[in-house]
Amino acid sequence: MVYIPTYQDLLAAAVRIEGKVLRTPLVFSDPLSRLVGSDVYLKLESLQPGGSFKFRGATNAVVTLTEVERRKGVVAASSGNYGTALALAAQRAGIGATIVLPDNAPSVKVERIRKAGATIIRHGTHYGDSEQKAGELGDEGLILIHPFDDPRVVAGQGTVALEISQDAPKDLDTAIVPVGGGGLISGVALGFKYTRPGVEIVGVEPAAAPSLTAALKAGKPVPIEPLPTCADGLSPRFTGEISFEVAQERISRVLLLTEDELMEGSRYCFRELKLVVEPSGAAGVAALISGKLEAKQGSIAGVVSGSNLDRKYFPDVMK
């Protein structure tokens, strides 16, 4: 039976990570608001240490380790952002970290993980291959902290919603959230369940990697074969058990975006918002400018989840 974090778990996570992670701003976006016809606020998780929201969940998981677990060190698979987050959290806690990356992990993310002092192992051509290797290392003695299907991680990500709830206007109607393995959207959905239950939770996935969409259609998490996508942080082979359970109750729908739409989200962030955001992180913005989320009577909060733009996309985003 999968454990779903409770409101108390989220509140405890908020206490644990206070002062260790950035309380990111929720900013009003005038250009986006005029474009979509509703007030739009952006939660800038792209400003977190390591460049993504994943520092929240990684930090919460690391600070709950026992002394015996700390001595063993932690391991995880990652497409890049979670590896950076866990490496930084482990470095700050003074413990060892091993990150398993696929061969095609973006160089900017690999460099950040290396600078954080983690041991890097390259394995396979996709995150799923790396995850299998990380599991083997966990069986051999390292402490495996899953990037999105660990209750401690999900509770940490849920603090995003606690902060939005405190900062957003009373007429908040919708939260739009990028979806990869589902750790962020399940945490956000749980946070709003307890603080603002009337807020609609909308996910955004690449059409090339619709893991949550496939799970909801099948009635259970199912493996998919993701196609290549610029949103590498949103392309696991399956959605997590936790996110699937939460999605059935709390996530109203999932929007699928094309590669062109995802890249346009990054371009828009750079041109109009003056933010450097990777396609995965800009998925919510991309959904808004694509017109796939209609105007709302109340306001909209979008999570800008990551800033680690691969150098190969710089010319396209900044042209």
C-alpha positions, 0 to 999 in steps of 0.5 A, a space after each residue: 500500500 503506497 503511503 500518501 503524505 498527509 497535511 502534517 507531513 507537509 507542515 513538518 517538511 516546511 519546518 525542516 527545510 525553512 532556512 535551507 531552501 529559498 522561499 521563492 517569490 510568487 510574481 504577477 505577470 502582466 504580459 501573461 495576464 493580458 495574453 490569457 485574459 486572467 490574472 497570472 502569477 508565477 511561482 519562480 522555483 527556477 530560482 532555487 539552489 540547483 535551479 529547480 524545485 527539486 531542492 525542496 524534496 531532496 532537502 526534506 529527505 536528506 534531513 530525515 536520514 538516521 545517523 546510520 543512513 548518513 554514514 552510508 550515503 545516498 544514491 538516486 537516478 536523475 535526468 539532471 535536476 534531481 541529481 543536482 538537488 540531491 547532490 547539493 542537499 547531501 553536500 550541505 549535510 556533509 554526507 556522500 551522494 552518488 548520482 546515476 545519469 543517462 549518457 544524454 543528460 544535459 551538460 549544464 546539469 552534469 556540471 552542476 552535479 559535479 561541482 556539488 561534489 557527488 560521484 557521477 555514474 553514467 548508465 544507459 541512454 534514458 532515465 529508466 536505465 539509470 533508475 535500474 542502476 541506482 536501484 542496484 546500488 541501493 541494494 548494495 548498501 547506499 540509501 536510495 532516495 527516489 526522485 518522485 515516488 518517495 513520500 519525503 520528497 513529495 512532502 517537500 515539493 508540497 511546500 510549494 503549494 503551502 507558500 502559494 496559498 499564503 501569497 496568492 490572492 483569494 480568487 485563486 482558481 487554478 494551479 498549472 504544474 509541469 508533470 514528469 514523474 509526478 512528485 511536484 504535481 502530487 505535492 502541490 495537489 496535496 498542499 492545495 487539498 488542505 489549504 485551498 480545496 477549491 483550486 483546480 489542479 492542471 498538469 502539463 506533459 510533453 506529448 512525447 512522454 505522457 506518463 501520467 496521461 497513460 496511467 490515468 487512461 489505464 487505471 494504473 501506472 504503466 510503462 511508456 516509451 518516451 520519444 525524444 523531447 526538449 523537456 528532458 526533465 518531464 520524460 520518465 518511463 512511468 508516473 509514480 504510484 503516489 502521483 497516480 493515487 493523488 491524480 485520481 482524486 485531485 488532478 482534474 486534467 493533464 494538457 499535452 504539449 508539442 515540442 514546438 509549444 514547449 520551446 515557445 514557453 522557454 522563448 516567451 520566458 526569455 523575451 517577455 519575462 526576462 527569465 532563463 527557463 528550460 522547456 521542462 520548467 516553462 511547461 506551465 507558461 507554454 500551456 498558457 500561451 498555447 491557448 490550451 488552458 482557457 481564461 478563468 474567472 479567478 486567477 491562475 498560479 503557474 509553477 516555473 519549475 526549473 532554469 537549467 537550460 541546456 546550452 544547445 537550446 540557447 540559440 533557439 530560445 534567445 533568437 
